Amino acid sequence: MARAPRLEFEGVVYHVMAHGNRREAIVSDVEDRKLSVKTFGEACERTGWEVYAWMLMDDHYHAVSRTPQPNLAEGMRWFRNAYARRFNAKNRLWGHLFGGRYRSILVEDAVPDGDEKGDYLSTVVDNVHLNPGRAGLVDGGLE
């Protein structure tokens, strides 16, 4: 049975996340991190996305972005395919890098015109930025 298409809207904010295949690493060194950020930046340029938060962990990423056009699926398809091809070529690997579909959550209280942001958007952005501290990857804790 085919998957239901994703619902997309213009001018809304999404929290998007994805893990590596079998929860394995999606970056192996600093150069991979730079490549991931560069590729995500290219995706944002291609789609017009406005980024509120981006967090790249060893085995997953989070992005909180506003989509001026209803193009989340198109942009994510380009980003994931481009990064996986680049990562695999650099590291002389092949096959899937990401495990299954990405997850996207509509941040409902973000006002489409961008003049105001609700409490939930602030909470999502804070949680994305606190992810490394909660994973114990930051010296000094979450102060």
N, CA, C and O of each residue as an XYZ file, in Angstrom:
572
protein
N       0.844     -1.175      0.000
C       0.000      0.000      0.000
C       0.895      1.245      0.000
O       1.871      1.306      0.747
N       0.571      2.211     -0.815
C       1.363      3.437     -0.927
C       1.192      4.307      0.317
O       0.152      4.294      0.975
N       2.250      5.061      0.614
C       2.176      5.998      1.738
C       1.302      7.176      1.360
O       1.221      7.560      0.194
N       0.655      7.737      2.352
C      -0.132      8.954      2.124
C       0.830     10.103      1.856
O       1.882     10.181      2.490
N       0.493     10.995      0.932
C       1.386     12.137      0.689
C       1.437     13.044      1.912
O       0.487     13.120      2.691
N       2.547     13.715      2.057
C       2.691     14.651      3.170
C       1.842     15.886      2.898
O       1.734     16.342      1.759
N       1.248     16.414      3.946
C       0.509     17.660      3.818
C       1.497     18.809      3.915
O       2.301     18.869      4.845
N       1.437     19.711      2.960
C       2.354     20.841      2.928
C       1.558     22.130      2.795
O       0.527     22.180      2.124
N       2.053     23.158      3.441
C       1.407     24.461      3.402
C       2.468     25.520      3.181
O       3.634     25.313      3.518
N       2.085     26.627      2.631
C       3.037     27.721      2.475
C       3.040     28.581      3.725
O       2.007     28.777      4.365
N       4.216     29.090      4.061
C       4.352     30.036      5.159
C       4.241     29.459      6.549
O       3.966     30.199      7.493
N       4.446     28.153      6.715
C       4.354     27.564      8.049
C       5.729     27.078      8.493
O       6.661     26.982      7.694
N       5.833     26.776      9.775
C       7.092     26.314     10.361
C       6.971     24.823     10.653
O       5.971     24.355     11.197
N       8.014     24.091     10.277
C       8.095     22.655     10.532
C       9.313     22.348     11.393
O      10.358     22.987     11.268
N       9.160     21.363     12.266
C      10.296     20.758     12.961
C      10.532     19.430     12.256
O       9.676     18.545     12.278
N      11.693     19.297     11.633
C      12.018     18.126     10.833
C      13.197     17.415     11.477
O      14.136     18.059     11.945
N      13.150     16.081     11.502
C      14.253     15.310     12.063
C      14.366     13.974     11.341
O      13.387     13.451     10.809
N      15.584     13.434     11.333
C      15.808     12.114     10.748
C      17.049     11.496     11.372
O      17.989     12.192     11.752
N      17.028     10.188     11.467
C      18.153      9.425     12.016
C      18.891      8.696     10.903
O      18.365      8.492      9.809
N      20.100      8.316     11.208
C      20.861      7.494     10.291
C      20.255      6.108     10.185
O      19.552      5.653     11.087
N      20.533      5.445      9.080
C      20.053      4.093      8.877
C      20.557      3.208     10.023
O      21.747      3.212     10.340
N      19.667      2.472     10.624
C      19.972      1.646     11.799
C      20.572      2.484     12.928
O      21.331      1.977     13.754
N      20.223      3.771     12.953
C      20.724      4.737     13.944
C      22.243      4.853     13.923
O      22.867      5.187     14.930
N      22.825      4.576     12.768
C      24.267      4.727     12.606
C      24.594      6.184     12.316
O      23.700      6.993     12.067
N      25.871      6.508     12.349
C      26.324      7.882     12.150
C      25.994      8.384     10.751
O      26.068      7.639      9.773
N      25.629      9.662     10.672
C      25.436     10.328      9.384
C      26.578     11.310      9.118
O      26.624     11.951      8.068
N      27.494     11.421     10.074
C      28.736     12.181      9.909
C      29.844     11.368     10.555
O      29.635     10.722     11.582
N      31.036     11.403      9.942
C      32.134     10.639     10.521
C      33.296     11.516     10.966
O      34.187     11.061     11.684
N      33.283     12.787     10.533
C      34.363     13.695     10.921
C      33.919     15.144     10.695
O      32.788     15.400     10.281
N      34.813     16.071     10.968
C      34.501     17.505     10.835
C      34.151     17.856      9.392
O      33.283     18.694      9.149
N      34.815     17.228      8.446
C      34.536     17.513      7.032
C      33.118     17.086      6.652
O      32.456     17.768      5.870
N      32.648     15.963      7.199
C      31.268     15.543      6.960
C      30.288     16.550      7.558
O      29.248     16.841      6.967
N      30.627     17.081      8.734
C      29.756     18.084      9.355
C      29.653     19.324      8.473
O      28.566     19.862      8.262
N      30.792     19.766      7.964
C      30.791     20.921      7.067
C      29.986     20.625      5.802
O      29.237     21.476      5.322
N      30.143     19.433      5.274
C      29.416     19.031      4.073
C      27.915     19.008      4.321
O      27.137     19.436      3.468
N      27.503     18.510      5.483
C      26.087     18.466      5.826
C      25.505     19.871      5.930
O      24.438     20.152      5.385
N      26.212     20.745      6.631
C      25.738     22.130      6.780
C      25.679     22.823      5.426
O      24.711     23.523      5.128
N      26.703     22.635      4.608
C      26.736     23.243      3.275
C      25.574     22.731      2.426
O      24.905     23.515      1.753
N      25.332     21.431      2.455
C      24.257     20.847      1.650
C      22.898     21.322      2.143
O      22.016     21.613      1.335
N      22.717     21.404      3.467
C      21.441     21.909      3.983
C      21.262     23.375      3.590
O      20.155     23.796      3.255
N      22.348     24.154      3.629
C      22.282     25.541      3.190
C      21.869     25.655      1.733
O      21.086     26.532      1.371
N      22.393     24.773      0.902
C      22.001     24.763     -0.514
C      20.519     24.435     -0.666
O      19.829     25.029     -1.494
N      20.036     23.494      0.131
C      18.613     23.146      0.091
C      17.761     24.359      0.465
O      16.721     24.610     -0.144
N      18.211     25.102      1.467
C      17.470     26.295      1.893
C      17.483     27.366      0.804
O      16.472     28.030      0.578
N      18.606     27.534      0.139
C      18.674     28.497     -0.967
C      17.746     28.095     -2.101
O      17.073     28.949     -2.678
N      17.699     26.809     -2.432
C      16.866     26.310     -3.519
C      15.383     26.468     -3.220
O      14.585     26.692     -4.129
N      15.012     26.352     -1.948
C      13.601     26.319     -1.565
C      13.090     27.615     -0.947
O      11.881     27.835     -0.876
N      14.001     28.471     -0.501
C      13.587     29.692      0.181
C      13.268     29.496      1.648
O      12.689     30.383      2.276
N      13.636     28.340      2.214
C      13.349     28.084      3.626
C      14.073     29.082      4.509
O      15.194     29.498      4.216
N      13.415     29.458      5.596
C      14.007     30.313      6.620
C      14.262     29.431      7.841
O      13.333     28.830      8.379
N      15.498     29.355      8.271
C      15.880     28.416      9.330
C      15.880     29.124     10.680
O      16.511     30.168     10.842
N      15.168     28.550     11.645
C      15.162     29.039     13.024
C      16.154     28.265     13.882
O      16.736     28.816     14.817
N      16.348     26.977     13.562
C      17.268     26.143     14.334
C      17.751     24.999     13.461
O      17.032     24.496     12.598
N      18.992     24.604     13.712
C      19.601     23.452     13.020
C      20.534     22.788     14.009
O      21.350     23.463     14.638
N      20.430     21.482     14.159
C      21.297     20.752     15.065
C      21.705     19.458     14.381
O      20.862     18.658     13.976
N      23.001     19.270     14.263
C      23.541     18.070     13.640
C      24.255     17.262     14.705
O      25.283     17.683     15.235
N      23.712     16.115     15.011
C      24.332     15.182     15.947
C      25.033     14.103     15.118
O      24.918     14.096     13.893
N      25.752     13.197     15.771
C      26.449     12.152     15.022
C      25.497     11.271     14.227
O      25.794     10.892     13.094
N      24.339     10.941     14.825
C      23.446      9.972     14.193
C      22.098     10.538     13.745
O      21.255      9.787     13.253
N      21.878     11.846     13.904
C      20.621     12.432     13.463
C      20.740     13.950     13.350
O      21.730     14.548     13.769
N      19.710     14.549     12.776
C      19.672     16.004     12.699
C      18.269     16.495     13.032
O      17.296     15.744     12.965
N      18.190     17.761     13.388
C      16.930     18.467     13.603
C      17.011     19.771     12.839
O      18.075     20.386     12.771
N      15.904     20.198     12.268
C      15.811     21.507     11.644
C      14.441     22.088     11.973
O      13.432     21.383     11.955
N      14.422     23.363     12.267
C      13.163     24.087     12.442
C      13.191     25.182     11.400
O      14.013     26.096     11.462
N      12.282     25.081     10.434
C      12.317     25.980      9.286
C      10.918     26.421      8.884
O       9.940     25.694      9.061
N      10.850     27.617      8.344
C       9.619     28.148      7.756
C       9.701     27.935      6.256
O      10.731     28.217      5.642
N       8.625     27.439      5.662
C       8.580     27.183      4.226
C       7.657     28.202      3.557
O       6.436     28.057      3.627
N       8.214     29.232      2.908
C       7.365     30.215      2.232
C       6.502     29.597      1.133
O       5.412     30.094      0.848
N       6.976     28.527      0.522
C       6.214     27.786     -0.481
C       5.932     26.381      0.073
O       6.658     25.911      0.949
N       4.895     25.715     -0.422
C       4.619     24.348      0.065
C       5.576     23.341     -0.581
O       5.179     22.554     -1.441
N       6.851     23.379     -0.150
C       7.881     22.578     -0.811
C       8.750     21.772      0.164
O       9.912     21.493     -0.128
N       8.200     21.407      1.298
C       8.990     20.662      2.279
C       9.473     19.328      1.706
O      10.659     19.010      1.799
N       8.583     18.561      1.125
C       8.957     17.241      0.608
C       9.990     17.355     -0.510
O      10.959     16.596     -0.539
N       9.793     18.279     -1.412
C      10.744     18.470     -2.513
C      12.126     18.854     -1.988
O      13.134     18.295     -2.420
N      12.173     19.795     -1.066
C      13.448     20.235     -0.507
C      14.138     19.165      0.316
O      15.356     19.002      0.233
N      13.365     18.433      1.113
C      13.956     17.371      1.919
C      14.453     16.238      1.038
O      15.499     15.653      1.321
N      13.727     15.919     -0.017
C      14.186     14.879     -0.951
C      15.536     15.292     -1.554
O      16.461     14.483     -1.627
N      15.643     16.562     -1.987
C      16.896     17.037     -2.570
C      18.023     16.982     -1.530
O      19.101     16.460     -1.814
N      17.779     17.517     -0.331
C      18.815     17.537      0.709
C      19.298     16.136      1.046
O      20.501     15.874      1.034
N      18.373     15.234      1.348
C      18.754     13.887      1.785
C      19.490     13.131      0.686
O      20.478     12.449      0.957
N      19.018     13.247     -0.545
C      19.693     12.562     -1.653
C      21.061     13.164     -1.927
O      22.038     12.436     -2.099
N      21.138     14.499     -1.970
C      22.416     15.154     -2.263
C      23.434     14.854     -1.166
O      24.581     14.519     -1.464
N      23.030     14.969      0.095
C      23.981     14.715      1.170
C      24.411     13.249      1.194
O      25.597     12.961      1.359
N      23.477     12.326      1.032
C      23.842     10.904      1.048
C      24.818     10.581     -0.083
O      25.784      9.849      0.131
N      24.581     11.113     -1.279
C      25.509     10.867     -2.389
C      26.884     11.446     -2.085
O      27.899     10.790     -2.320
N      26.923     12.663     -1.566
C      28.195     13.314     -1.254
C      28.932     12.590     -0.126
O      30.140     12.368     -0.209
N      28.203     12.227      0.922
C      28.787     11.499      2.055
C      29.361     10.161      1.574
O      30.499      9.813      1.893
N      28.569      9.424      0.811
C      29.021      8.120      0.334
C      30.231      8.248     -0.578
O      31.159      7.445     -0.479
N      30.245      9.236     -1.460
C      31.390      9.420     -2.360
C      32.645      9.761     -1.562
O      33.713      9.203     -1.812
N      32.517     10.680     -0.598
C      33.665     11.096      0.206
C      34.224      9.935      1.021
O      35.439      9.776      1.132
N      33.340      9.133      1.585
C      33.751      8.057      2.485
C      33.847      6.693      1.798
O      34.052      5.676      2.460
N      33.700      6.675      0.482
C      33.776      5.445     -0.319
C      32.825      4.375      0.203
O      33.201      3.224      0.421
N      31.580      4.801      0.396
C      30.522      3.907      0.855
C      29.413      3.877     -0.194
O      29.460      4.609     -1.183
N      28.432      3.033      0.031
C      27.263      3.012     -0.833
C      26.063      2.600      0.007
O      26.214      2.069      1.107
N      24.880      2.850     -0.520
C      23.654      2.440      0.155
C      23.010      3.573      0.938
O      23.413      4.733      0.850
N      22.004      3.198      1.701
C      21.203      4.164      2.448
C      22.019      4.806      3.565
O      22.767      4.133      4.274
N      21.863      6.107      3.707
C      22.474      6.812      4.829
C      21.436      7.063      5.910
O      21.718      6.912      7.099
N      20.231      7.448      5.493
C      19.158      7.753      6.440
C      18.217      6.567      6.571
O      17.981      5.835      5.610
N      17.687      6.389      7.766
C      16.772      5.290      8.047
C      15.331      5.700      7.843
O      14.753      6.369      8.699
N      14.749      5.320      6.745
C      13.344      5.591      6.497
C      13.050      7.055      6.233
O      13.942      7.837      5.904
N      11.790      7.409      6.381
C      11.327      8.758      6.105
C      11.750      9.710      7.214
O      11.941      9.304      8.360
N      11.893     10.968      6.859
C      12.111     11.973      7.885
C      10.786     12.230      8.594
O       9.715     11.968      8.047
N      10.870     12.735      9.789
C       9.671     13.084     10.556
C       9.500     14.588     10.498
O      10.468     15.327     10.676
N       8.293     15.052     10.253
C       8.034     16.491     10.244
C       6.814     16.785     11.111
O       5.789     16.109     11.030
N       6.959     17.805     11.935
C       5.888     18.230     12.832
C       5.594     19.691     12.545
O       6.497     20.527     12.551
N       4.352     19.990     12.298
C       3.937     21.364     12.061
C       3.962     22.122     13.385
O       3.354     21.689     14.363
N       4.661     23.246     13.416
C       4.704     24.089     14.607
C       3.531     25.053     14.475
O       3.626     26.085     13.811
N       2.431     24.699     15.117
C       1.152     25.335     14.831
C       1.013     26.768     15.298
O       0.250     27.518     14.690
N       1.699     27.187     16.332
C       1.453     28.546     16.819
C       2.447     29.567     16.279
O       2.517     30.690     16.778
N       3.218     29.182     15.259
C       4.088     30.161     14.608
C       3.240     30.926     13.606
O       2.665     30.329     12.696
N       3.160     32.217     13.762
C       2.306     33.042     12.910
C       2.900     33.101     11.504
O       4.083     33.409     11.357
N       2.094     32.809     10.448
C       2.632     32.744      9.092
C       3.327     34.004      8.601
O       4.263     33.896      7.808
N       2.922     35.186      9.028
C       3.567     36.399      8.506
C       4.902     36.681      9.182
O       5.622     37.592      8.773
N       5.235     35.917     10.204
C       6.545     36.032     10.833
C       6.671     37.155     11.836
O       7.749     37.350     12.396
N       5.593     37.910     12.086
C       5.678     39.026     13.025
C       5.736     38.572     14.475
O       6.392     39.207     15.301
N       5.062     37.491     14.785
C       5.045     36.992     16.150
C       5.346     35.502     16.131
O       5.074     34.812     15.148
N       5.897     35.028     17.202
C       6.155     33.600     17.348
C       5.550     33.155     18.670
O       5.687     33.834     19.688
N       4.889     32.022     18.645
C       4.258     31.525     19.844
C       5.226     30.816     20.758
O       6.388     30.589     20.419
N       4.719     30.471     21.930
C       5.540     29.787     22.928
C       6.036     28.432     22.436
O       7.153     28.029     22.760
N       5.217     27.723     21.654
C       5.629     26.403     21.203
C       6.843     26.492     20.287
O       7.743     25.659     20.387
N       6.891     27.477     19.402
C       8.060     27.638     18.534
C       9.313     27.869     19.372
O      10.352     27.266     19.106
N       9.227     28.729     20.372
C      10.379     28.968     21.253
C      10.807     27.687     21.958
O      12.000     27.420     22.098
N       9.845     26.906     22.396
C      10.144     25.646     23.068
C      10.835     24.667     22.127
O      11.799     24.004     22.510
N      10.337     24.579     20.891
C      10.947     23.671     19.907
C      12.379     24.097     19.613
O      13.281     23.260     19.606
N      12.598     25.379     19.370
C      13.943     25.879     19.076
C      14.872     25.621     20.257
O      16.004     25.177     20.066
N      14.404     25.894     21.480
C      15.216     25.622     22.673
C      15.574     24.140     22.772
O      16.724     23.791     23.039
N      14.590     23.273     22.557
C      14.841     21.829     22.659
C      15.844     21.349     21.617
O      16.680     20.492     21.906
N      15.766     21.891     20.417
C      16.730     21.517     19.380
C      18.130     21.941     19.804
O      19.080     21.167     19.678
N      18.262     23.156     20.302
C      19.580     23.655     20.701
C      20.121     22.974     21.955
O      21.335     22.911     22.146
N      19.244     22.467     22.805
C      19.672     21.786     24.030
C      19.992     20.309     23.809
O      20.485     19.646     24.722
N      19.727     19.792     22.637
C      19.920     18.377     22.339
C      21.323     17.875     22.683
O      21.432     16.832     23.328
N      22.401     18.556     22.290
C      23.742     18.044     22.631
C      23.993     18.002     24.138
O      24.641     17.077     24.627
N      23.494     18.979     24.871
C      23.660     18.974     26.319
C      22.923     17.828     26.964
O      23.442     17.188     27.878
N      21.727     17.563     26.503
C      20.951     16.450     27.052
C      21.576     15.103     26.722
O      21.388     14.125     27.445
N      22.319     15.063     25.630
C      23.001     13.826     25.252
C      24.351     13.691     25.957
O      25.073     12.719     25.734
N      24.695     14.665     26.807
C      25.949     14.606     27.549
C      27.176     14.953     26.720
O      28.290     14.560     27.066
N      26.982     15.689     25.624
C      28.097     16.013     24.736
C      28.694     17.391     24.985
O      29.630     17.794     24.295
N      28.161     18.121     25.969
C      28.640     19.470     26.238
C      29.227     19.517     27.636
O      28.573     19.119     28.600
N      30.458     20.002     27.752
C      31.070     20.139     29.070
C      30.321     21.188     29.871
O      29.949     22.230     29.331
N      30.097     20.930     31.140
C      29.457     21.910     32.005
C      27.945     21.783     32.071
O      27.302     22.562     32.775
N      27.367     20.847     31.374
C      25.924     20.627     31.451
C      25.137     21.643     30.667
O      25.623     22.187     29.676
N      23.904     21.906     31.112
C      22.970     22.754     30.382
C      22.826     24.148     30.975
O      21.795     24.791     30.781
N      23.814     24.618     31.675
C      23.679     25.911     32.351
C      23.464     27.044     31.383
O      23.333     28.195     31.799
